[in-house]
Amino acid sequence: MNQHDRLNAPITRVRPPVRGSSHIRILVADDHALLRQALRMLLEAQDGLEVVGEATNGRDAVDSAERLMPDVVLMDMVMPGLNGIEATRQIVKRSPSTRVLILTAYLEDERLLQALRAGAAGYVVKNSDMEELLLAIQSVRRGNTYFSTSVSEEISVNDVLMQAKQPEGKTGYETLTPREREVLQLIAEGLSNQAIADELVISVKTVEAHRAHIMTKLHAKNRTDLIRYAIKRGLVGLDASDTDTRAAI
């Protein structure tokens, strides 16, 4: 399956909302099928938890959250098409009753800050054990903010929380519109202008206009500069398959 097909892969194994259920209803969003399936099995083995759906990328996660109304979304941070941070931002805006719990391999204060500013209710690293993940899910469902133990040990959480409450500076990435952020990510993933247009259902000329605006705002001279910026910002992973992306590392 090529990258374009993977981005458009349908959401799998979804369940409709169950009215009156006392279970915590969970949506799992991750682009790795094995991890999604393993999480589903582990979570559904626990009393009081119900996995109502899976999403393969950020755009699927946003649509699924709006349709399925889960209590908690387990959100990977780096996904194709629309990353977990931007997906979190949209879910919090469109589905305010849903809590987003970031589940990621990244243990960095900048990533945590991005997640909190996007509206995430918690941040758990993937090397956490099942007991801690369950505690995190229950905690954010009750309206609390949760950080895994390794996060608290490595990062000054209070400092990051204070930064998250401050207005974001209007420079660089923060000046991009939501659509420009999507286009930037797709450029970094190696999609052509035509492929981006097809993915976002817009014209090639509109893609070119967005790209020009992005380059101006980020002071980029060429496509490689955009790719480097996207990697540094965490919009794409270092294991990206595109040749230009690898060359920009």
Sequence and secondary structure as in RCSB ss.txt:
>XXXX:A:sequence
MNQHDRLNAPITRVRPPVRGSSHIRILVADDHALLRQALRMLLEAQDGLEVVGEATNGRDAVDSAERLMPDVVLM
DMVMPGLNGIEATRQIVKRSPSTRVLILTAYLEDERLLQALRAGAAGYVVKNSDMEELLLAIQSVRRGNTYFSTS
VSEEISVNDVLMQAKQPEGKTGYETLTPREREVLQLIAEGLSNQAIADELVISVKTVEAHRAHIMTKLHAKNRTD
LIRYAIKRGLVGLDASDTDTRAAI
>XXXX:A:secstr
  HHHHHT    S     TT  SEEEEEE S HHHHHHHHHHHHTSTTEEEEEEESSHHHHHHHHHHH  SEEEE
 SS SSS HHHHHHHHHHH TT EEEEEES   HHHHHHHHHHT SEEEETTS HHHHHHHHHHHHTT  EE HH
HHHHS HHHHHHHHHS   SSGGGGS HHHHHHHHHHHTT  HHHHHHHHT  HHHHHHHHHHHHHHHT  SHHH
HHHHHHHHTSS TT   HHHHHH 
